[in-house]
Amino acid sequence: MHDPVPRLPSLLEAVLSVGTDLELRATLQHIVDAAAELTGAPYAALDMTDPARDGLKEIRTAERPDLAGPPRPPEPPDLSEPPDLPEPPDLSEPSEPSELVVPIHVDDELFGDLRLTGKRDAPFTDEDEQLVRVLATQAGIAIGNARLYETARQRERWIEGAAAVTTALLSGESAADALTTVAERARRLAKAEAGVILRPTEDGGMEVVTASTLDDPSDIVGAMIEPGSPVLEQLLGGEPVFIDDSATDPRMTTHVRHRFGPSMMLPLQAGGRLIGTLALPRRHGGRPYTAVERLLATQFASQAALALVHAEAQHSRERLAVYEDRDRIARDLHDLVVQRLFATGMMLESTQRRSAGAHDDAHAILGRAVDELQSTVQEVRTAIFALQQPPADAPTTFRGKVLREAAAAAAVLGFQPSTRFTGAVENLLVEPVAGRLLTALRRALAAASRRAGVSRVEITVDATAPLPDGRPGVRLTVFDDGDTGNGRAEGRGSGTTVTWRSPL
């Protein structure tokens, strides 16, 4: 056995090098490189006993060219001399082992084996083994410190991510944007290939409603987990699901499962209510999730679910405040403005009757004033009806559907078309007449938006206009003041009037 004292400086340098970095992978690489340097081995590797714990399989060093020598092409054999026969092996002395394996323990737990091989000049000696064992002892301490540091860093990142999600959700985002925020932040924290949000469906399954990926997520959105799936039963019970390989796990049934490998499916649950599921799949063949990552992701999902519930409650309160304010405005318009306009119109009509035949110009002016007031009353009533409609909901009444078409045209025209209703349109207009009228309105508005110089569009729905044959009917009139080159239109000046009629 050789005295290791002459190589003590190299050992001290190696011991110091393994503790210079707090990142786990870098620490393990220092250990492998230091072991190879101490023993002169061209190849060293560290095989972990439990790769899933730290997400690392093997750390190794490549063969060192200074020891292995540069590669040289084989020389052609000399055929002029008889070939040399190999010498028989000398079995009088046992050969030293060509491989050295030293275990590394962390807190009395076997972390892995440090394996060195490939020496060509001489076998490994007892001195080599002593040096590597000393290095392994220090390596166990360094690995323990690196694990603590890595866990602390991971916790810090996930806590900061959860706080950022909570702040974003409570800042007034819509429901769709809130889910996208959760999926995007979780994907980055987990270093996953995708962040996916699934919501329960009416038939008892789950559907992907939001996905965050580095490329186009359209093929993921809409993927279904059918009712009765074992994964679904576990999620509906509030339990997380951890999958080693999505491509081969028989519990996974979505059409995109072949693209992914390790995955976590975490229930978004708050107050006993399942809001949805957060799925974080990694690419196929990717690194498995560690126990710490699973724990932190589960805690993140719980906090994100709570933030989603609070954000939903906040949005509900804000919507309620808007509805109350709209109701107040509608009441004020109806009780004050409409009544005053109506009273003014009655006074003008009375004045018009008294002045009939006295002054033709004044009589005509009063007539136009009465017509304008009646039109204004119709406009105000339409505005009152629009205020009473929930802004985020699809309209269910005929008036609401007409106003929706007008609002859609306003986005193209750049201004809001004027809309008037005459008669009991809600009671008189039923399917299929209402559907055909909306189609005609949509076409007329589209044609108006294509004409040049349009600055005014008037929509009139009259449910009291009889047909030429005397039957009760409905008339739709859409007027725009665009330049058509056809002169004047129905006394309104340059423009186009589209008229559509149908029996009731």
C-alpha positions in Angstrom: 0.0 0.0 0.0 1.4 3.4 -1.0 1.5 6.4 1.2 -1.1 9.0 0.1 0.7 11.9 1.8 2.6 13.0 -1.4 -0.7 13.4 -3.1 -2.3 15.3 -0.2 -2.2 18.7 -2.0 -4.1 17.2 -4.9 -6.6 15.7 -2.5 -7.2 19.0 -0.7 -7.6 20.8 -4.0 -10.2 18.2 -5.1 -12.1 18.4 -1.8 -12.3 22.1 -2.1 -13.4 22.0 -5.7 -16.5 19.8 -5.0 -17.9 22.5 -2.6 -17.4 25.5 -4.8 -20.8 25.3 -6.5 -24.2 25.1 -4.9 -26.0 23.9 -8.0 -26.5 20.1 -7.8 -25.6 19.1 -11.3 -22.4 21.3 -11.2 -21.5 19.8 -7.8 -21.8 16.2 -9.2 -19.7 17.1 -12.2 -17.0 18.6 -9.9 -17.0 15.3 -8.0 -16.6 13.2 -11.1 -13.9 15.4 -12.6 -12.0 15.5 -9.3 -12.0 11.7 -8.9 -10.6 11.3 -12.4 -7.9 13.8 -11.8 -6.9 12.2 -8.5 -6.5 8.7 -9.9 -5.4 9.5 -13.4 -8.5 7.6 -14.7 -9.5 8.7 -18.2 -13.1 7.8 -17.5 -15.3 8.4 -14.4 -19.0 8.3 -13.8 -21.5 8.7 -11.0 -24.5 6.4 -11.1 -27.5 7.6 -8.9 -29.3 5.0 -6.9 -32.6 7.0 -7.2 -32.5 9.1 -10.3 -36.1 10.2 -10.0 -35.4 12.0 -6.7 -33.1 14.6 -8.2 -34.0 14.2 -11.9 -30.5 13.2 -12.9 -29.5 9.8 -14.3 -25.8 9.8 -14.7 -22.9 12.3 -14.5 -19.8 11.3 -16.3 -16.6 12.6 -17.8 -15.4 12.0 -21.3 -12.1 10.2 -21.9 -9.2 12.5 -21.4 -7.1 12.8 -24.6 -3.9 13.6 -22.7 -3.9 10.1 -21.1 -5.5 8.1 -23.8 -3.2 9.5 -26.5 -4.2 10.8 -29.9 -5.9 8.2 -32.2 -3.6 6.7 -34.8 -4.6 4.6 -37.8 -3.5 1.0 -37.6 -0.3 0.2 -39.5 -0.5 -2.5 -42.2 0.9 -5.9 -41.2 4.4 -6.9 -42.4 3.8 -10.0 -44.4 7.5 -10.7 -44.9 7.9 -12.0 -41.3 5.8 -14.6 -39.6 3.2 -13.2 -37.3 4.1 -12.9 -33.6 2.1 -15.2 -31.4 0.8 -13.7 -28.2 2.6 -14.5 -25.0 0.6 -16.7 -22.6 -0.7 -14.8 -19.6 1.3 -15.0 -16.4 -1.0 -16.6 -13.9 1.5 -16.6 -11.0 0.4 -13.2 -9.8 -3.3 -12.0 -9.7 -3.9 -8.9 -11.8 -5.2 -5.7 -10.1 -8.8 -4.7 -10.9 -9.2 -2.3 -13.8 -12.2 -0.7 -12.3 -12.7 1.2 -9.0 -16.1 1.6 -7.5 -16.7 3.8 -4.4 -20.1 4.4 -2.9 -21.3 7.9 -1.9 -23.6 8.3 1.1 -25.7 11.4 1.9 -27.1 11.5 5.4 -26.6 7.7 5.9 -28.5 7.1 2.6 -26.7 5.6 -0.5 -26.7 8.3 -3.1 -24.9 6.4 -5.8 -21.6 4.8 -6.9 -18.6 6.6 -8.2 -17.1 4.4 -10.9 -13.6 4.9 -12.4 -12.2 2.9 -15.2 -10.0 2.9 -18.3 -6.4 3.2 -16.8 -3.9 1.9 -19.3 -0.5 2.5 -17.7 -1.2 0.8 -14.4 -4.1 -0.7 -12.4 -5.9 1.2 -9.6 -4.0 1.0 -6.3 -5.0 1.0 -2.6 -3.8 4.6 -2.5 -6.3 5.5 -5.3 -9.1 3.9 -3.3 -8.2 5.8 -0.2 -8.1 9.1 -2.0 -11.4 8.5 -3.7 -13.1 7.4 -0.4 -12.0 10.6 1.3 -13.3 12.5 -1.7 -16.6 10.5 -1.5 -17.1 11.5 2.1 -16.7 15.2 1.3 -18.9 14.7 -1.8 -21.7 13.4 0.4 -21.7 16.7 2.4 -21.5 18.8 -0.7 -24.4 16.9 -2.3 -26.5 17.4 0.8 -25.8 21.1 0.8 -26.6 21.3 -3.0 -29.9 19.5 -2.4 -30.9 21.9 0.3 -30.0 24.9 -1.9 -31.8 23.5 -4.9 -35.0 22.8 -2.9 -34.9 26.3 -1.5 -34.5 27.8 -4.9 -37.4 25.7 -6.3 -39.7 26.7 -3.4 -38.8 30.4 -4.0 -39.6 30.2 -7.7 -42.9 28.5 -7.1 -43.9 30.9 -4.4 -43.1 33.9 -6.5 -45.0 32.3 -9.4 -48.1 31.7 -7.3 -47.9 35.3 -6.0 -47.6 36.6 -9.6 -50.6 34.5 -10.7 -52.7 35.8 -7.7 -51.8 39.4 -8.5 -52.7 38.9 -12.2 -56.0 37.2 -11.5 -57.1 39.9 -9.1 -56.2 42.7 -11.4 -59.3 42.3 -13.5 -58.6 39.7 -16.1 -61.4 37.9 -17.9 -62.1 34.3 -17.1 -60.3 33.0 -20.3 -57.3 35.3 -19.7 -57.1 34.1 -16.0 -56.9 30.4 -17.1 -54.3 31.3 -19.7 -52.2 33.0 -17.0 -52.3 30.0 -14.8 -51.4 27.6 -17.6 -48.5 29.8 -18.9 -46.9 30.4 -15.5 -47.2 26.8 -14.4 -45.6 25.6 -17.7 -42.6 27.8 -17.1 -42.2 26.9 -13.5 -42.4 23.2 -14.1 -40.2 23.4 -17.3 -42.9 21.5 -19.0 -43.6 21.1 -22.7 -47.2 22.4 -22.2 -49.4 23.9 -19.6 -53.0 22.7 -20.0 -56.3 23.6 -18.3 -59.2 21.2 -18.4 -62.8 22.0 -17.4 -65.6 19.5 -16.5 -68.2 18.9 -19.2 -71.9 18.4 -18.8 -71.6 14.7 -19.6 -69.1 14.0 -16.8 -65.9 14.2 -18.8 -63.2 16.9 -19.1 -62.2 19.1 -22.0 -59.0 21.1 -22.7 -60.1 24.7 -22.8 -56.7 26.5 -22.5 -53.2 25.4 -23.5 -49.8 27.1 -23.3 -47.1 25.7 -25.5 -44.0 27.0 -27.3 -45.8 26.3 -30.6 -49.4 26.4 -31.8 -51.6 24.9 -29.1 -54.7 24.5 -31.4 -54.4 20.8 -31.7 -54.4 20.4 -27.9 -57.4 22.7 -27.2 -60.6 20.6 -27.4 -59.0 17.3 -26.5 -61.4 15.2 -24.3 -61.1 12.9 -21.4 -64.1 10.6 -21.7 -66.4 10.0 -18.7 -65.5 6.9 -16.7 -61.7 7.2 -17.2 -59.7 6.1 -14.2 -57.7 9.3 -14.4 -60.9 11.3 -14.4 -62.3 9.5 -11.4 -59.1 10.3 -9.4 -59.2 14.0 -10.5 -62.9 14.4 -9.7 -62.1 13.0 -6.2 -59.6 15.9 -5.7 -56.4 13.7 -6.0 -53.5 14.5 -8.2 -52.4 12.1 -10.9 -48.7 11.5 -11.7 -47.8 9.8 -14.9 -44.4 8.4 -15.9 -45.0 8.3 -19.6 -48.1 9.7 -21.2 -47.5 7.9 -24.5 -47.6 4.4 -23.0 -49.8 4.9 -19.9 -53.1 3.0 -20.7 -55.0 5.6 -18.5 -54.3 8.4 -21.0 -56.8 8.4 -23.9 -56.4 11.8 -25.6 -55.3 12.0 -29.2 -52.2 14.1 -28.3 -50.8 11.7 -25.6 -48.1 10.3 -27.9 -46.3 13.7 -27.9 -45.6 13.7 -24.2 -43.8 11.8 -21.5 -43.8 12.5 -17.8 -46.8 14.5 -16.7 -48.7 15.8 -13.7 -52.4 16.3 -13.6 -53.4 18.5 -10.6 -57.0 19.3 -9.5 -57.9 23.0 -9.3 -60.1 22.7 -6.2 -61.2 25.3 -3.7 -64.0 25.2 -1.1 -64.9 21.6 -2.1 -65.6 22.7 -5.7 -63.6 21.4 -8.6 -62.9 24.2 -11.0 -60.8 22.3 -13.4 -57.5 20.4 -13.8 -54.0 21.7 -14.4 -51.9 19.3 -16.6 -48.1 19.8 -17.0 -46.7 17.3 -19.5 -43.1 17.2 -20.5 -41.9 16.1 -23.9 -41.6 12.4 -24.7 -38.5 11.0 -23.2 -38.1 14.0 -20.9 -36.8 14.1 -17.4 -39.3 12.7 -14.8 -40.7 15.0 -12.1 -39.0 14.8 -8.7 -40.9 14.4 -5.5 -40.1 18.0 -4.6 -41.5 19.3 -8.0 -44.6 17.3 -7.5 -45.2 18.7 -4.0 -44.5 22.3 -5.1 -46.8 22.0 -8.2 -49.6 20.6 -6.1 -49.3 23.5 -3.7 -49.3 25.9 -6.7 -52.4 24.4 -8.1 -54.2 24.8 -4.7 -53.3 28.4 -4.5 -54.1 29.1 -8.1 -57.6 27.6 -7.6 -58.2 29.8 -4.6 -57.1 32.8 -6.6 -59.4 31.8 -9.5 -62.4 31.6 -7.1 -61.6 35.0 -5.6 -61.2 36.5 -9.0 -64.5 35.1 -10.1 -66.2 36.5 -7.1 -64.6 39.9 -7.7 -65.7 39.9 -11.3 -69.2 39.0 -10.2 -69.3 41.9 -7.8 -68.1 44.2 -10.5 -70.7 42.9 -13.0 -73.4 43.4 -10.3 -72.3 47.0 -9.8 -72.4 47.6 -13.5 -75.9 46.1 -13.8 -77.2 48.2 -10.9 -75.7 51.3 -12.5 -77.2 50.4 -15.8 -80.6 49.8 -14.2 -80.4 53.2 -12.5 -79.6 54.9 -15.8 -82.4 53.1 -17.6 -84.9 54.1 -14.9 -83.8 57.7 -15.1 -84.1 57.8 -18.8 -87.5 56.2 -18.7 -88.9 58.2 -15.8 -87.4 61.6 -16.7 -86.1 62.0 -20.2 -88.8 60.0 -22.0 -91.6 61.5 -20.1 -90.3 65.1 -20.7 -89.8 64.4 -24.4 -93.3 62.9 -24.6 -94.8 65.9 -22.9 -92.9 68.3 -25.2 -94.2 66.4 -28.2 -97.8 66.6 -27.0 -97.4 70.4 -26.6 -95.9 70.8 -30.0 -98.8 68.7 -31.5 -101.3 70.9 -29.8 -99.6 74.0 -31.0 -99.5 72.5 -34.5 -103.3 71.9 -34.5 -104.0 75.4 -33.3 -101.8 76.9 -35.9 -103.1 74.9 -38.8 -103.8 77.1 -41.8 -102.4 80.2 -40.2 -98.7 80.0 -41.2 -97.8 77.1 -43.5 -94.1 77.4 -42.8 -94.6 77.4 -39.0 -96.9 74.5 -39.4 -94.4 72.5 -41.4 -91.6 73.3 -38.9 -93.8 72.1 -36.0 -94.5 68.9 -37.9 -90.8 68.2 -38.4 -90.2 68.9 -34.7 -92.9 66.5 -33.7 -91.4 63.8 -36.0 -87.9 64.4 -34.6 -89.2 64.1 -31.0 -91.0 60.8 -31.8 -87.7 59.5 -33.4 -85.8 60.6 -30.3 -88.3 58.8 -28.0 -87.8 55.7 -30.0 -84.0 56.0 -29.8 -84.1 56.5 -26.0 -86.4 53.5 -25.6 -83.9 51.4 -27.6 -81.1 52.6 -25.5 -83.0 51.7 -22.3 -83.6 48.2 -23.7 -79.9 47.9 -24.5 -78.9 48.9 -21.0 -81.2 46.2 -19.5 -79.3 43.5 -21.5 -76.4 41.7 -19.8 -73.3 42.7 -21.9 -71.5 39.4 -21.7 -74.5 37.2 -22.6 -75.9 36.3 -26.0 -79.2 38.1 -26.6 -82.3 36.0 -26.4 -84.9 38.6 -27.4 -85.6 39.8 -30.9 -84.7 43.4 -30.0 -81.4 42.2 -28.5 -80.5 40.3 -31.6 -81.2 43.3 -33.8 -79.0 45.5 -31.6 -76.3 42.9 -31.7 -76.3 43.0 -35.5 -76.1 46.8 -35.3 -73.2 46.7 -32.8 -71.3 44.2 -35.1 -71.8 46.6 -38.0 -70.5 49.5 -35.9 -67.1 47.8 -35.6 -66.8 48.0 -39.4 -68.6 51.3 -40.0 -66.8 53.2 -37.2 -70.1 54.5 -35.8 -73.3 53.1 -34.2 -76.3 52.7 -36.6 -79.6 54.2 -35.4 -82.2 51.6 -34.5 -86.0 52.1 -34.2 -88.8 49.6 -33.4 -92.5 50.2 -34.0 -95.2 47.9 -32.6 -95.0 44.9 -30.4 -92.1 43.2 -32.1 -91.3 40.8 -29.3 -94.9 39.3 -29.4 -95.5 39.5 -33.2 -92.1 38.4 -34.6 -91.5 34.7 -34.1 -89.5 32.1 -36.0 -89.0 31.7 -38.9 -89.9 35.3 -39.7 -87.5 36.7 -37.1 -84.6 34.6 -38.5 -85.2 35.7 -42.1 -85.4 39.4 -41.0 -82.1 39.1 -39.2 -80.5 37.6 -42.3 -81.9 40.4 -44.5 -80.6 43.0 -41.9 -77.1 41.4 -41.9 -76.9 41.5 -45.7 -78.1 45.1 -45.8 -75.6 46.2 -43.2 -72.8 44.4 -45.0 -73.7 46.2 -48.2 -73.8 49.5 -46.5 -70.3 49.0 -45.0 -68.9 48.5 -48.5 -70.2 51.8 -49.8 -68.1 54.9 -49.8 -68.9 58.0 -47.8 -71.3 56.3 -45.3 -71.7 58.4 -42.2 -75.3 57.5 -41.1 -77.2 54.2 -41.1 -80.8 54.0 -39.9 -82.5 50.7 -39.1 -86.3 50.6 -38.7 -88.3 47.5 -37.8 -92.1 48.2 -38.1 -94.4 45.4 -37.0 -97.5 47.5 -37.8 -96.9 47.9 -41.5 -99.5 45.8 -43.5 -98.7 44.2 -46.8 -100.1 45.5 -50.0 -102.8 42.9 -49.9 -103.9 44.0 -46.5 -102.4 41.1 -44.5 -100.6 42.0 -41.3 -96.8 42.2 -41.9 -93.5 43.4 -40.8 -91.2 45.8 -42.7 -87.5 46.2 -42.3 -85.9 49.4 -43.7 -82.2 50.0 -43.7 -81.0 53.4 -45.0 -77.5 54.7 -45.4 -76.2 58.0 -46.8 -73.4 56.5 -48.8 -72.6 57.8 -52.3 -74.1 55.4 -54.9 -74.3 57.8 -57.9 -78.0 57.1 -58.3 -79.3 60.5 -57.1 -81.8 60.9 -54.3 -83.4 58.1 -52.3 -86.9 58.4 -51.0 -86.6 62.0 -50.1 -83.7 61.5 -47.7 -81.0 62.8 -49.9 -78.2 60.8 -51.6 -78.1 57.3 -50.2 -79.5 53.8 -50.4 -82.7 52.4 -48.8 -83.2 48.7 -48.6 -86.7 47.4 -47.7 -87.7 43.9 -46.8 -91.2 42.7 -46.0 -92.8 39.6 -44.7 -96.2 38.4 -43.5 -96.5 37.8 -39.8 
